[in-house]
């Protein structure tokens, strides 16, 4: 056997006694490489999608929806007009029939975006939107989740909501559409609002931990965010000036939003006191949206102004919450609950299949969470799903489908459990992998939701913030 010497090009002869040894090593190396490639290919394939020959069975659906159309949270002058937009008492009584609220004995903290009087309330348009969403869900889930053997019934549904009138009324309206307006059977469907204000939104008041506010302040000081604020400062002043005649008593005291609770209502973007301060971006966006939808914009503002403000607010929210440390700090508790609910459902179905087939209803077929646009944004970020092209409108819903992959045939052998996410019917791919995937293995989702993250100082390389085991730690004073 002859090899060429790479150093000088001279041929060198390998003794025959070594020939077979070298050939065996090369053959084994080639076989090992082939096996590695095969395993890698198989792993990548199994992560991205189920086997084409497998059977897929829908096991559970989790729906997280934004409330319906509402009046502005920030108090405006024309209270009578906004009161006229709200549903009549008999409408609210009608949608509440068949439901019962479950509150903690100590009550829930009141959020700054809760609203007062006619402000921050579900409108009649919002009631109709949510009833329509209930009808849409019934059509989507009939014959796929709910079947002749397991029909739609209050016992197969679990409801949770933030403790805001607009979210509670929204899910009550949704239920009227889901059950086609029929009188719900006793006992009533429970709407659980126990401590939900603390983790179903990314900006609870107070935060889950005071450290989150420190983290929000730290991220808000990133150069590209500061520069963007300076670029749009003129627009903020323009819109604020145009809205002055619309603002009602207490408008300046309303505060909410990631990174905005003590921002432009108190200081300018450079931290210096201003004689004339613009409203915070979250306020500007929500007021403009409410006025624009009713053709009540001030004459000095245009549709383009509304779009620019809303686009910037969406960019701010995504830019902050897409940071994994903040995403985990703000939304991990909710996302983890969703994953644990699905894991529990898998165990329930396993017991059903191993027993006589008796249904275990402790983990229902459909879980509905009534919440806010910030909830949807926070979940998209913490779950690392594709960002939508536009801000989630009133009545938008994120759907998580738990799908069981079974071997083709009569054996019902379970191969894998998958989770597919969609927003308003459009599938959102997971960006956790090198190649975005339409479905994620539940086991992998569980691993990912617990992954650790940290923020390091650019100058010293030391850790500033760490998210680990469900807790945010500030490891260096700012």
Residue, then its C-alpha position, 0 to 999 in steps of 0.5 A: x500500500x503506497x501513500x504520498x508524503x504531503x511534506x515533500x511529495x515522495x511516496x512512502x510504502x506502508x508495510x502489508x502488516x499494517x494495511x488491513x489495520x488501516x483499512x479496518x480503521x477507515x471502514x469503521x470511521x466511515x460507518x461511524x460518520x454515516x451513523x452520525x449523519x443518519x442519527x442527526x438527520x433522523x433527529x432533525x426530521x423528528x423535531x420538525x414534523x411527525x412521520x408522514x405514515x403516522x396517525x395524529x390525534x388531537x388531545x387538548x387545545x389551549x386558547x389564550x385570547x385578547x379581550x374584545x373592543x374596549x373604551x380607552x383606558x386613559x380617561x377622556x372628557x366625553x364620558x357620556x359618549x364612551x358610556x353609550x358605547x358600553x353594553x346595557x346591564x341586561x346584556x351583561x346579565x345575559x352573558x354572565x348566566x351559567x358562569x361563576x367567578x372564583x376570586x381569592x378571599x383577599x382579592x386581587x391587586x388593581x392594575x393601572x390599566x383596569x380602568x374607571x367609570x366608562x373607561x377601559x370597559x368592554x364595549x357592545x362591539x367587543x361583546x359581539x366580537x367575542x361571541x363571534x370568536x366563540x362561534x369560530x372556535x366551535x366550528x374549528x373544534x367540532x369533530x376534531x377535539x369534541x366528538x360524539x364520544x366526547x361532545x362539547x360540555x362545560x365539564x370538558x372546559x376550564x376557564x381562567x381570566x385576569x380580574x378585569x371587567x373587560x376580560x371576564x365579560x369577554x370570555x362570558x361572551x365567548x362562551x355564549x357563541x361557543x355554546x350557540x347561545x344555549x342555557x348552560x347546564x348547572x353547575x355553572x362554568x367557573x371563571x378562575x381569576x385567583x391571582x391571575x393578575x400577577x402572571x397572565x400579563x407581563x407587566x403586573x402591578x406590582x411585578x412578580x419581583x421588583x428586580x424585573x423593573x430594574x431589568x426593564x430599566x436596564x434594557x430601555x437604556x440600550x443605545x438603539x432604543x434610546x436613539x429610536x426614542x429621540x427620532x420619534x420624540x417629535x411625533x410623541x409631542x405632536x400627538x400629545x398636543x393634538x390630544x390635549x383637548x380630549x384628555x379627561x381628569x386623571x389622564x396623566x395618572x394612568x400608568x402601565x406598560x413594559x418599561x413605561x410605567x415611569x417614563x415619559x409622563x415624568x421624564x424625557x428620554x434623557x432623564x431631564x425634567x421637561x416643561x411640556x412632557x409627551x404622554x407615554x407611548x402605550x397611552x398614545x397608542x391606546x387612545x389613538x386606536x379608540x378614537x380612530x376606530x370611531x372616526x374621532x381623530x383630532x383634525x391635525x392627526x392622520x391615519x398615518x400618524x396612528x399607524x406610526x405610533x402603533x408600529x413603534x409601540x409594537x416594536x418597543x414591546x417586541x424589542x424588550x420582551x424578545x430578550x430571553x431574560x425579560x421574557x422568562x422573568x415576565x411570562x415563564x410562570x404562565x408558559x410553564x403552567x401551559x406546558x405542565x397542563x399539557x403534560x398532565x393531559x398526556x398522563x390522563x390520556x395514557x391512563x384512559x388508554x390503559x384502563x377501560x377507556x373511562x374519561x379522566x376529566x381532571x385535565x379538560x379538553x379545552x382550556x381558555x385564558x382570557x387576557x390582553x394583547x400584552x399577554x399574547x406578545x409576551x407568550x410569543x416571545x417566551x415561546x420563541x414563536x414567529x412574530x405576527x405582521x401586525x399587532x394582535x387586534x381585539x379578539x385575537x387568539x393564540x391556540x396551542x394544540x396538543x397532538x398525539x402521534x401514533x403508529x399507523x395501524x391498530x396498535x395505538x402505539x404512541x410515538x411522540x407528543x407535539x405542540x402546534x401554535x397558531x395566531x388567529x388561525x395562522x400557524x406560527x413556527x417555532x424559532x428555537x431550532x436552526x430551521x423554524x418548525x411548524x410543530x415542537x415536541x412537547x418534551x423539547x418544549x418543556x426543556x426549552x422553557x426551563x433553559x437558563x439565560x443571563x445578561x453580561x456587562x459589556x465592559x467586565x464580562x460579569x453577569x448582571x442579570x440571571x434567569x434560572x430555575x424560575x427566578x430572576x437574580x440581579x447579580x450586580x448593582x447598576 
